[in-house]
Amino acid sequence: MMGVERLGRGLVTTLLLFICLAVPGTAFADVVIENVSIVDLETGAVADQQTVLIEGGRIARIAPRLEAPETAERVEGEGRFLIPGLWDSHVHIFSSRSEPETALPLYLIHGITGVRDMGALWPIADQKELQAKIESGEALGPRLLLAGAWVDARPGSWPGMFLADTPDEARETVTQIAEEGWAAVKSYSMLAKPTYLALADAAKHAGLPLVGHIPERVSLPTALVAGQRGMEHFGRMTMACSKAENQMIEELRAAMDLEVSLQEVFAIMASRNRIILDTWDETLCERVLQRVAAARLHVSPTLVVANFYLGNWPPAEAPRMKLIPAEVREAWGKPDFRLEAMTDEVRALAEKSIALDRKTFLMAHRAGVPILASSDASFANPFLFHGFSLLDELDLYVEIGLTPREALYTATVAPPRFFGLADQDGTIAEGRRADLVLLDANPLDGLAPLRKPRAVIANGRLIDSDALSMMASDLREKAQTSN
């Protein structure tokens, strides 16, 4: 049942030869951060002149003044601003053998101390091995949540997927996913409705959240009733605001029941853009979004993906491009099947469709729909960068109409609460895991300070500005010599 095209075992031992394990300027010991302003991203309150003591990877004490062990690593905050570490709630760091070698440091360089992986080519055992090494301090990287047990109909949209064409196969697949220890079940685009409903029911009985794509033959209201907890990408939300949602779904379902060619399926899906633009209704949308908010369906919008389809790509000399391995840059420059599948009409309507997505996104936020900041970063997704693209996504949220605090909430408070993490809730408080970012300016006034953290603390491990710069320099050097 498992997709067979997965990378072989034994990746982690080799990978650890390359990941920075003892970067100068990092410490895996007690840390005391003095004279900082702690930013509460839930309320917007700022507590000035605070000292934070970190012991054993946890926040031990917070007070204006406190006694710290003489052996503690001391950081003089000088009135700078301390926020919880960021989360990127939709990434793919295991799409090649060596991808974590680049991805892990890029996340830390950008203050991202947690990522949720949503689909991989690595075997789950190797993913869990790397996860454990990060938790123990053997490897330096963000906290990993392994939620990439994606399930699709045959032949599968990507290599390495679980495959299910019937309700029985869906139930068997969930059993396997639970036994392997994944954090969630991820539904994918081409599942038939009966198979999807069985998947949702089996996930519920297994105690696993169902997240992922809403399949193309399933309506958003059906997904809400089925108990889907998380929705990846935003387009289906805009489609649900169309008076023709059911009509579009039935047209595709009928065609697929007749086993039409894949080309015809894609043509039907491409025709939806025009229909949605013509039939999107604001009053209907308000009702839909109220229902989504009431159901607490968490949405990972990945709005930044639109830049790829619009051709908004960084030039080869852009600083971020110089941190990416040469073979990846070369692959990104080749023709891409997703762009080749775009019809002339889709290209002509792209800007209007994206504008409507963004309008619907702002309405969703104002309606109380929970948002998880996410980028879809992956070597397999051209010009979606580990680290950089999450900050691009947050900038987009502010451009669309969220305040800086509201945008940051989607990357700090919302993710750990949705994931049900016992030691994190997006606040800086005693007893919480020490995943923190020290900034030179107040991010409530604007998100620019996120681009250059003064220091990052990942699971209690201090990475100062010199170490962050060294990590970036190492990536540039490796990118220049890779082939």
N, C-alpha and C positions, 0 to 999 in steps of 0.2 A: 504493500500500500504506500510505502514511503517512496518519494521520488528518488531515483537511483543516482542522479548526477550530483554527488556531493564530493567535496574535497576529502582526501584521505586523513586517517588518524595521525597522531604524532605531530601536530602542527605547533602546539604550545611550547614544547621544549625548544624547538628551533626559533620560534618567535621571540622567546625571552632573551635570546642572544642579542636582539636588536632593541628591545624596549628599554628605555632608561630606567635602571633600577637604583642607581645611586647618583643622581644628578647633584653636583655641588650646589649648595644653597637650599637643599631640601633637608627636612628633619622628620624622623619618625619617632618623636619623643614628646615630652610635655612641652606645651607652647603657651606663652602668655602674651596677649595682645593688649597693649596699654593705650589709654587715651583715644578711644575710637567712638564714633557716633554710630549706634546700632539702629538700622532702618527696619521698621516693622512693615513688611509689604502687604500685610492684610489690612492694616488700619491707616498706614501712612505716617504713623508717629515716629519720631526720631529721638532716641535717648543719647544725649551727649555725655562725653567724658566718662566712658565706661571702660572697664578692664575685663577681659575674657580669659579665663584659664581653661586650657584644653589638656585633658589627661586621658591616656588610653584610647584616643580617637573620639572621645566624647567631650562635650562642653561640661566642665565640672562646676565652675562658678562664674557668676557675672556680678560685678559690683563696681561702684566708683573707685574703690581702692581695695586691694586684697593682697595677701601674702602668697607668693608663688614659690615653688621649690627653686633652690639655687641652680639646679641643673636644667631648669626649663629654658627653652629657646625663647628669647625676648624679642618682641616686635614693637617698635615705637610707632603707634598709629598716627600721632601728630594731628589728631582731630579728623582723620580720614573716615570714610564711611564703610561699614561692614554690613554685607547682605548675605542671605543664604546662597549657597551655590546653585547654579542654574541647572535645569534639566532640559534635554532635547528628547521629546517623547515619541519620536519616530525617526529611527536611523537604521542603516544597514552597514554594520562594520565588518561583517564576515563574508563579503561577496568575493573575496580573493584570499589567497594564502597569507599575504603579508599586509593586508589592509590595516589591521589594528596597529601595526608599527607606525603608521602615519596618523590614523584616526585618534588614538588614545592621547598622544601629546597635543594634537590640535584642539581637542576638547578642553584639556586643562589650561592651555594657553589662553583660551577664551572664557575661562571661569565656569565652564560646564563640568560639574562634578557628578552628574548622573545622566545616563542615557538608557532608553528602552529600545532594544534591538527588535525589529519587526519582520525579520526574514533573512535566512542565512544559508550559505553553502557549507559551512563547517558542521561536522557532527555535533550534536548537543553535548556529548561528553567532553569534547575539546572546548566548547564554549564555556561549560561549567568549570573546567579546569582553569581557564584564564580568569573567569569571574572569581574563583576561590583565591587565586594568587594575588589579585588586586585587593581583595578583602584582607588577606593576611599581611599585605605589605611587601610581598615578593616582587610584585609588578606595580608600576605607577600608572594609574589611569582612573577614569571616572567609575562610579558605581554602575554595574551592568544589571539591567533587568532583561531577562531572556524571554521575550514574548513572540518569537518568530515562528510559531508552529502554524504556518499558513496552510489552509485546506482549500483546494480548488477541484473543479471537475477535470476529467481527463481531456486533453493530454497535459494540462497544467500550464499556467501562464509563465512560470519561471522554473528553472531547474531546482530540484531539491524539495519540492512541495509534497505534502501529504495529498493523496488523491482520493476522491469519493464521488461516485455517481449515483448512489442509492442511499436511502435512509440507513440501511443496515451497515453499509460501509462507513457512513458518517459516525455512527455510534462506535464501531470498532476503532476508527481513527482516534476518537476522543479518548478511548481507553488507552491506546498507545501513547498519546500525548501526555496523559496523566501519569502513566508509568515512567515516562522518560523525564518527568520533572519540569516541564515547561511552566511558565508563569501565567499563560493564557492560551486560549484557542483563537486563532485568527481566521475569520472567514474571508474568502476571496471572490473575485468578480463573476466567475462563470458557473457557480453552483446553481443547480435547479432548486426551485422553492421547496419541494418536499425534503430534499437532502439538507438544505439549509436549516429548515425547521427541526429536523432530527439532530443536526449538529448543535443547535442552540439548546435543545432539551437535554442532550447528553452532557454538554458543557455545564449546564446548571446542576445536574445530578452529580457531576464530578467535582463540583465546587470550584470550577475555573471560570473566570470572566470570559465572555465572548466579545471580542473586539475585531476590528478589521474593516474590510470593504463591505458595504451593503451590496449583495450580488445584483447584477444587472436585471435579473428577472424577479426581484423582490422589492416591494415598495418600502419607503421609510416607515409608514405606520405599521406595516407588518413586522419590521425589525424591532420596533418599540414594543409591540405586543410579545414578540419572541424573547424579549429580555436582553437584547444586545446592549452591552455596557459602554463600548467605545466605538467610534466611527472614524476611520482613517480617510483623510482628504475631505474636501468641502463640497465638491460638485453635486453630490447627491442631496445635500441640503437645499441648494438652489433649485434643483429639479423638483423637489417635493413642494416647492412654492409655485409650481406650474399647475394650471388646471388640467393639463394633459398628462400628468405623471402616470396614471393608470393606463391610459391609452398607449403611451410609449412602452411601458413594460409589457403589455399584452401583445403589442406588435412584435417585439423581440422574442417573447416566449413562443408565439405561434411559429415564427420563422425557425427557431432552434428546434422546435418539436418536429418540423419537417426536415431537419438535418441539412439546412442550407449550408453553403460554403462559408468558411471563416471570413472571406472577403465580403460576403453579403452581410454577415453579422456586424462587421466593423462599419459598413456603410450605413446600416440602420442606426447604430450607436452614434455615428458622426452626424446624422440628420437631426439628432436631438437638440443640438445647439440652437438652431433656428427656431425649433418648436418652443424651447424654453424661453427664448427672448420674446417670442410673440405671445406666450400664454402665462408668463410669470405674473402673479397677482399679489399685491401688497397686503390686502386684507386676509387672503388665504395664508400668506406667509406668516403673518402675525399669529394666526391660530396654530399653524404647524409648529412654530418656534416655541410657543407657550407649552405645547404638548411635549416637545423635546426637552425643554427645561424641566418640566414636571417629572419626566422620566429619568432625569439625571444622566442622559446620554452624553458622555464626554467626547468632544470632537477634537481631533488632531488635524488642523486645517491644511498644513503644508502649502500655504498660499505662495510661498517663494518659488515653488515649482513652476509657476506661470512664466517666470523670466526665461526659462529654457525654451518654452514654446514661442515666446515673443522674440527670441533671438537676442535677449539682453545678456550676452556672455562677456565675461571679462577678457581683455586683451591678453595676449601671451606674456606681456611684460608686467602684468598686474602682480603685486606682491603675493597675493594668495596663490596664484598659479605657480610661483616659484617654490612653493612648499609641497607640491604634488609630484609624485614620481613621474619620470619622463614617459614611461609606457602607458600610464593612465592619461596623461595629457594627450598623447598620440591617439589613444582610443577615443577620447572625447572629440577629437578633430575629424573623425571619420563619419560617414553618413549614419544616421540613427534611425532605427526602424519606427520609432514613435513619430518622428518628424515626417518620415516617408508615408506614414499612414494618414497624415492630415490631408483632407480634401481641400480644394480651392475655397469652398464655402467656409470650412472650418477656419482656414487662415484669414479669410476676409472678416469673419465674425469674432476673431480671437479677442481683440481689445474690448469689444462690447460684452462678450461673455465673461471676461475676467472682471470688468467693472461691475457687472451684475453680481458675481460671486462676492466681491468686496462689499457691495451694498448690503447683501444678505448677511454677510459675516457681521457687520456692525449691528444690524437688527438682531442677530442671534445673541451677540454679547449683551445688548441692552435688554433682551428678553430673559437673560439669566442662564443661557445655555453654557455649560462648563466648557472651557477651552483649555487644551493642553498644547503649549507651544511646541512646534515640531517642524522639521525641515526636509525629511526624506533623503538626507545626505547619504551618499554611497559612491564608491568608485563606479558602480554600474549605472548611476544616474548622472549624466554629464552636467558639469558646472554646478552641482549641488555639493557644497564643500562641508566636510566635517568641521564643526566649530563656527566658521564664518557664517554659514547659511542660517544658523539658529539666530544669530544677532541680526541678520538681514530680515528674518521673519518678524522679530520683535519690532524692528524699525517700521516694517509694513503695518503692524497693528497700530502704531502711533500715527502713522500717516493716514490710516483709514479713519481714526477717530478715538482710539483708546488713549487714556492718559499713560504716562510712563509707568506709574504704579500699577495700573490695570494690566498693562502688557507684561510687566515683571511678575505679576501674580500668576500668570499662565505658565511661567517657567520656573517658579519657585514653590509656591504654596499649593497650587492645584495638583501637580503631578504626584508628589508623595502621598497626598491624601487619597487620590484616586487609586494609587497602587496599594494602599493599605499598609504602608511601611511603619512598623512600630516605633522606630527610632528617628523618624523624620516627619515633620508636618509643615515645613516651610517657614518655621519661626526660629529665631536664635534664642534658645532657652536652655537652662540647665538640664542635663540628661540627654539632650539631643545629639545626634551624630554631628561631628565637626566637619561639615562640608560648607565652606565659607569663602567669600571673595572680598578682598579689601580694595576699595576704589578711591581715587584721588578727589572725586567730586560727588555730590549728592545725585544719585540716579533718578530721584523723584523730579529733578529739574530737567532731565533729558538723559537719553541712553548712551550718549557718546562715551562716558567713562568706562563702559563695559568693554570697549575695544582694546583697552590697555590696563589690565588689572595691576595694582601695586603688588598684590600677593594673592595666592590661592591656597586654601587649606582643603585637602582631599582626604577624608577619613582620618583627620587629625594630623596629616602629614603636611608640613609647611613647605610651600614652593614660593620662594621670594622672586622679586622682579629679575634679578640676575639669572636665576635658574630658568625662569620662563623665557628669557631672551636666549639662553643657551639652547633650550629645547627647540626654539624656532630656528636658530642657526644650524643645529644638527639636521633638522628636516630639510633646510635649503641645501646643505652640503650633500645629503643623500639623494635629493631630487636631481641635482646636477650630475651625479655619477651613476644614477640608475639607468637601466636600458631594458 
